Amino acid sequence: MRKLDFGLWDGLGGYEMDQSATAAEVYDRHIALAELIERIGYHSYWIIEHQNSPVGQITSPSVYLTAIAAHTTTLRFGAMVWQIPFHNPLRLAEEVAMLDNLSHGRVEFGSGIGVHEHEFMRWGLDFYKRAPMSEEAMKIIEMAWSKGEVTYKGDFWTFDEALPAPMPYQKPIPIWAAAHSPAALDYAAKHNYHVAQNIDTDENIAKKFDYFRSQWRSYNHGGEMPRIFLQRHVHVAETDEKAHEEARQYVLNARDANRVGGGKIAETRIGWGTDARGMGTDGHRPDDAERGRVFREAGQSYEFSIENGLAIIGSPETVIKKIQANRELMGYDLFCANHQIGAMPPNLVEKSVKLLGEEVIPAFANEPVNV
């Protein structure tokens, strides 16, 4: 098992934009947060792309992360995910390669296909073709980063001797896949991508990571196994009692402002799309339906989130023990903490960020490493 690294997940929810005079104020606050976590020992900083959505307000990850690069020197950063179908793959390859050079090789490239039907509908994209679109795009991106020349004729994109520039600073740029379904996990294993998870219960994620490792071995890649990323809600306070007191209402209501089927999107003409769950007919597939159940349970019971690992809440000592235990269960080597739980006030978020950086992360610094 590798040394455990710690990242910060920074969602930049739409409610922050609603409460601020300008988007600039929100971006400035979060850039300062990235500067803080670099100083106190975090490995990486992560955002997510969404379009037409209050779920996140990073509509151009490459632009925002360029600002992060300019304000930091050692912190690694990426989007988990860039929503691949929304991009011309050659332009995206060039943008990320430029960002990698500007940061002297600190980019982590998280790829994903997107899950909300209405985001695609509003751009005139076929929601049900997003997987083959993404697969084709990833072939083009990898060609651009490895060959410097792209001639390709596919179902969605065609290029004739395109000459992407620059080449990435890193060789190679780390590629991650946000994977939930068995098919997505198998795809990541086949292509030797690092893999990330965030919203299943600990028990289900453990099974999925085991499946990924098994599939990866079956492809006989050789070399080092890809990295495994887990994201969770985290709140650290001075004592267990204080942590639960501060976090309870925010964990219970974490998704209220952006709840699928409700909120501002429900008031628009297109709404959440053709199905109340916001995922079209895909929302009824067994794996997606299970995550829907998890969301419902989490919105009704604080204890459900704690008992199933969706939120890690407590004193530094308790958080250390919980991370050690669930790491043994799941085998991840990058733990990404989402301290911004729903509408939790910035002062509580910053306190939690500091306690994790100053008291939890050092506890894992001298772990024995078995790769």
PAMARPA-555620 format. One record per residue (C-alpha): residue number from 1; x, y, z. Coordinates in steps of 0.2 Angstrom, whole numbers, plus 2048, in hexadecimal, padded with zeros to 3 digits. Layout:
// PAMARPA-555620
NUM  X  Y  Z
...
//
This chain:
// PAMARPA-555620
1  800  800  800
2  806  811  7FC
3  809  820  807
4  7F8  829  80A
5  7F6  83A  802
6  7E9  846  807
7  7DF  852  7FB
8  7D2  85F  7FD
9  7C2  85E  7F3
10  7BB  86F  7F0
11  7AA  86F  7E8
12  7A6  882  7E7
13  793  880  7E8
14  787  88B  7E0
15  780  891  7F1
16  791  89A  7F4
17  78E  8A4  7E4
18  77D  8A8  7E9
19  783  8B0  7FA
20  791  8BA  7F2
21  791  8CA  7E8
22  79D  8C3  7DA
23  7A4  8B2  7D5
24  7B5  8BA  7D7
25  7B2  8BB  7EA
26  7AF  8A8  7EB
27  7BE  8A4  7E0
28  7C9  8AE  7EA
29  7C4  8A6  7FA
30  7C7  894  7F3
31  7D8  899  7EB
32  7DD  89F  7FD
33  7D7  88E  803
34  7E2  885  7F7
35  7F1  890  7FD
36  7ED  88B  80F
37  7EC  878  80C
38  7FD  879  803
39  805  881  812
40  7FE  873  81E
41  802  864  815
42  7F4  85F  809
43  7FA  855  7F9
44  7ED  85C  7ED
45  7DE  867  7E9
46  7CF  861  7DF
47  7C0  869  7D7
48  7B2  862  7CC
49  7AB  869  7BB
50  798  86B  7B9
51  78E  874  7AB
52  77D  87C  7AD
53  77D  877  7BF
54  77D  87E  7D1
55  786  86E  7D7
56  797  876  7D3
57  79C  887  7CC
58  7AC  882  7C3
59  7A7  882  7B1
60  7B9  884  7AA
61  7C4  879  7B5
62  7D4  87D  7AB
63  7D1  890  7AE
64  7CE  88F  7C0
65  7DC  883  7C3
66  7E8  88E  7BA
67  7E5  89B  7C8
68  7E8  88D  7D5
69  7F9  889  7CC
70  7FE  89B  7CD
71  7FA  89D  7E0
72  803  88C  7E5
73  814  884  7E2
74  813  872  7E8
75  801  86E  7E9
76  7FA  861  7DC
77  7E9  865  7D5
78  7DC  85F  7C9
79  7CA  85D  7C5
80  7C1  84D  7CA
81  7BA  84F  7BE
82  7BB  858  7AD
83  7AB  853  7A5
84  7B2  84C  795
85  7A3  84D  789
86  7A2  860  78C
87  7B3  863  784
88  7BC  862  773
89  7C8  855  778
90  7D7  85D  76F
91  7D4  86E  777
92  7D2  866  788
93  7E3  85C  785
94  7EB  86C  781
95  7E4  876  790
96  7E9  869  79C
97  7FA  867  795
98  7FD  87A  796
99  7F7  87A  7A8
100  803  86C  7AB
101  811  876  7A4
102  80C  886  7AD
103  80C  87C  7BE
104  81C  873  7BA
105  813  862  7BA
106  806  863  7C8
107  7F6  85E  7BF
108  7EB  84F  7C3
109  7DF  84C  7B4
110  7CE  845  7BA
111  7C3  83E  7AD
112  7B0  83B  7AE
113  7A1  83A  7A3
114  794  844  7AD
115  784  83E  7B5
116  777  84B  7B4
117  76C  84A  7A5
118  767  85D  7A5
119  779  863  7A3
120  77A  85A  792
121  769  85F  78C
122  76D  871  78F
123  77C  870  783
124  773  865  776
125  77E  856  77A
126  777  844  77B
127  778  83E  78D
128  777  82C  788
129  787  82E  77D
130  792  835  78A
131  79B  825  78E
132  7A1  821  77B
133  7A4  834  779
134  7B0  834  788
135  7B8  824  783
136  7BC  82B  772
137  7C2  83C  77A
138  7CE  833  786
139  7D6  82A  777
140  7D9  83B  76F
141  7DF  843  77F
142  7EC  835  781
143  7F2  836  76F
144  7F4  849  771
145  7FE  847  781
146  809  839  77A
147  80C  83C  768
148  80A  84E  764
149  800  84B  755
150  7EE  845  753
151  7E6  83D  744
152  7D5  835  749
153  7C4  832  742
154  7B7  82D  74E
155  7A4  82E  751
156  7A5  83E  75A
157  7B6  847  755
158  7C1  847  746
159  7D3  84E  745
160  7DF  84F  737
161  7F1  851  73C
162  7ED  85C  74A
163  7FC  862  753
164  7F8  865  766
165  804  86F  770
166  80C  870  77C
167  810  85E  782
168  80D  85B  795
169  81A  85F  7A1
170  817  84E  7AA
171  81A  83E  7A1
172  80D  839  7A3
173  800  844  7AB
174  7F6  839  7B8
175  7E5  834  7B1
176  7D7  830  7BD
177  7C6  829  7B9
178  7B7  82D  7C4
179  7B0  81B  7C4
180  7A0  814  7CC
181  799  806  7C2
182  7A2  7F6  7BE
183  7A3  7FB  7AC
184  7AC  80B  7B1
185  7B7  803  7BD
186  7BC  7F6  7B0
187  7BF  804  7A3
188  7CB  80C  7AF
189  7D4  7FC  7B3
190  7D6  7F8  7A0
191  7DD  809  79D
192  7E9  809  7AC
193  7E1  819  7B3
194  7E0  81E  7C5
195  7CF  81C  7CC
196  7C4  827  7D8
197  7B4  825  7E2
198  7A9  82F  7ED
199  797  82B  7F1
200  794  819  7F5
201  795  811  806
202  7A6  80B  80D
203  7A0  7F9  80A
204  79B  7FC  7F8
205  7AB  806  7F4
206  7B6  7F8  7FB
207  7AE  7EC  7EF
208  7B0  7F7  7E1
209  7C2  7FB  7E4
210  7C5  7E8  7E6
211  7BD  7E6  7D5
212  7C8  7F3  7CD
213  7D8  7EC  7D4
214  7D3  7DA  7CE
215  7CF  7E1  7BD
216  7DF  7EB  7BC
217  7E9  7DB  7C0
218  7DF  7D2  7B2
219  7E6  7DE  7A5
220  7F8  7DA  7A9
221  7FE  7EC  7A8
222  80D  7E9  7B3
223  815  7F7  7BD
224  80D  800  7CC
225  7FA  7FF  7CF
226  7F1  80F  7CC
227  7EC  81A  7DA
228  7DB  819  7E3
229  7D2  829  7E9
230  7C4  82A  7F6
231  7BB  83A  7F9
232  7B0  83D  809
233  7A8  84A  813
234  7B4  84E  821
235  7B2  859  831
236  7BF  85A  83E
237  7BD  864  84E
238  7C5  864  85F
239  7BB  856  866
240  7AF  849  860
241  7A0  851  868
242  7A4  862  860
243  7A7  85B  84F
244  796  852  84F
245  78D  862  856
246  795  86D  848
247  793  861  83A
248  782  858  83D
249  776  864  834
250  782  867  825
251  784  854  822
252  772  851  823
253  76E  860  817
254  77E  85F  80C
255  774  85D  7FC
256  765  867  800
257  76A  876  7F5
258  76E  86C  7E6
259  762  85D  7E9
260  75F  853  7D9
261  74D  856  7D4
262  74C  867  7DE
263  754  878  7E0
264  756  884  7D2
265  758  877  7C4
266  746  871  7C8
267  740  883  7C5
268  747  883  7B3
269  73E  87E  7A3
270  74A  86F  7A0
271  74B  86B  7B2
272  755  85B  7B7
273  751  853  7A7
274  746  844  7A3
275  746  83C  7B4
276  745  842  7C5
277  755  83B  7CA
278  75E  846  7BE
279  767  838  7B5
280  75A  833  7A8
281  757  820  7A7
282  769  81D  7AD
283  763  821  7BF
284  75A  811  7BF
285  769  806  7BC
286  76D  7FC  7CC
287  77D  804  7D0
288  776  816  7CE
289  766  811  7D7
290  770  80B  7E6
291  779  81C  7E7
292  768  825  7E6
293  763  81A  7F5
294  773  81F  7FE
295  76F  832  7FB
296  75E  830  802
297  763  827  811
298  771  834  814
299  764  842  813
300  759  83A  820
301  766  833  82D
302  776  83B  833
303  77B  82A  83B
304  779  822  82A
305  787  82D  823
306  792  82A  832
307  790  817  832
308  792  815  820
309  7A1  820  81E
310  799  82E  814
311  79F  83A  821
312  7AE  839  82C
313  7AB  844  83B
314  7B5  846  84B
315  7C4  84C  855
316  7D5  84A  84C
317  7D8  839  856
318  7C7  832  850
319  7C9  838  83E
320  7DB  830  83E
321  7D3  81F  844
322  7C5  820  838
323  7D0  823  829
324  7DC  815  82E
325  7CE  809  830
326  7C5  80D  81F
327  7D5  80D  816
328  7D9  7FC  81C
329  7C8  7F7  815
330  7C9  800  804
331  7DB  802  800
332  7DB  814  7FA
333  7EB  81E  7FA
334  7E4  830  7F7
335  7D7  836  803
336  7CE  845  7FE
337  7C5  84F  80B
338  7B5  859  807
339  7B5  865  816
340  7A8  870  80E
341  799  866  813
342  789  86F  80C
343  788  881  812
344  794  87F  821
345  79B  890  825
346  7AD  894  81F
347  7B3  896  831
348  7AF  884  835
349  7B5  87D  824
350  7C6  886  827
351  7C8  87F  838
352  7C4  86E  832
353  7D1  870  824
354  7DE  876  830
355  7DB  868  83D
356  7DD  85B  82F
357  7ED  862  828
358  7F5  866  839
359  7F0  857  843
360  7E9  849  838
361  7F4  849  829
362  805  848  833
363  7FE  838  83B
364  800  82F  82A
365  811  837  825
366  81C  828  82B
367  810  819  826
368  819  80A  820
369  818  809  80D
370  815  7F9  803
371  813  7FC  7F1
//
